[in-house]
Amino acid sequence: MPHPRPDASSPDPRLARTLWQWLALGLIAMLVVPAARGPVYLLGNMPFWLLIAPGLALLILYRHALVAAWRAVLVRAPRRRRRSGAGQARRRHASVRQAQLRRA
């Protein structure tokens, strides 16, 4: 009987290790074996089963950590204020007008 994990947000290390191994072996198979790059009868497209399926499973497994990391990046990113075109034109007009008044 499996016992519950103490921290529900951390993925099962056995599952994570299996998926990483599957992804690494699939990548090696894709690079070394040309037949692994095409379709196989009854299995379908091998790149899906060798790379895409374990990659998606890893993304799902680590989704909470990925979301937390993305939020940290978004919070640290500097926010730039967008100036409207009308505001810029108004400032430009005011500076031109001030220059004209100085000349007069």
C-alpha positions in Angstrom: 0.0 0.0 0.0 1.5 3.3 -1.0 1.9 5.8 1.8 1.0 9.5 1.2 3.7 12.0 0.5 4.3 14.6 3.2 4.5 17.4 0.6 1.8 17.2 -2.0 3.5 19.9 -4.2 6.7 17.9 -4.7 6.5 15.2 -7.4 7.2 11.5 -6.8 11.0 11.1 -7.3 10.6 7.6 -8.8 8.2 8.9 -11.4 10.3 11.9 -12.2 13.5 9.8 -12.6 11.6 7.4 -14.9 10.3 10.2 -17.1 13.7 11.8 -17.3 15.3 8.5 -18.2 12.6 7.8 -20.8 13.2 11.3 -22.3 17.0 10.8 -22.4 16.8 7.4 -23.9 14.3 8.6 -26.5 16.5 11.4 -27.5 19.5 9.1 -27.9 17.3 6.7 -29.9 16.1 9.5 -32.2 19.7 10.6 -32.8 21.2 7.1 -33.3 18.5 5.0 -34.9 17.0 6.4 -38.1 14.0 4.0 -37.9 13.0 5.7 -34.6 12.2 8.9 -36.5 9.3 7.5 -38.5 6.0 5.8 -37.9 5.8 2.2 -36.6 2.9 -0.1 -37.3 0.6 -0.4 -34.3 2.5 2.2 -32.3 2.2 5.3 -34.5 4.7 8.1 -34.7 7.8 7.2 -32.7 9.0 10.8 -32.0 5.7 11.3 -30.1 6.4 8.3 -27.9 10.1 8.9 -27.5 10.2 12.7 -26.9 6.8 14.5 -26.8 5.0 12.1 -24.4 7.6 12.1 -21.7 8.3 15.8 -22.1 4.6 16.6 -21.6 4.4 14.3 -18.6 7.4 16.1 -17.1 5.7 19.5 -17.7 2.6 18.3 -16.0 4.6 16.8 -13.2 6.5 20.0 -12.5 3.7 22.4 -13.3 3.6 24.0 -9.9 7.3 24.7 -9.8 7.2 26.1 -13.4 4.3 28.4 -12.5 6.1 29.6 -9.4 9.3 30.3 -11.4 7.4 32.1 -14.1 5.6 34.3 -11.5 9.0 35.1 -10.0 10.3 36.2 -13.4 7.2 38.3 -14.0 7.5 40.0 -10.6 11.2 40.8 -11.1 10.7 42.2 -14.7 10.7 46.0 -14.8 7.5 47.5 -15.8 7.6 50.1 -18.5 5.1 52.8 -18.7 3.6 53.3 -22.1 3.2 56.9 -23.2 0.3 57.7 -25.3 0.9 59.4 -28.7 -1.3 62.3 -27.6 0.8 62.9 -24.5 4.0 62.9 -26.4 2.6 65.3 -29.0 1.4 67.6 -26.3 4.8 67.7 -24.6 6.5 68.3 -27.9 4.1 71.2 -28.7 4.8 72.7 -25.2 8.6 72.5 -25.7 8.3 74.1 -29.1 6.1 76.8 -27.7 8.5 77.5 -24.9 11.4 77.8 -27.3 9.3 80.3 -29.4 8.5 82.4 -26.3 12.2 82.5 -25.3 13.1 83.8 -28.8 10.5 86.6 -28.6 
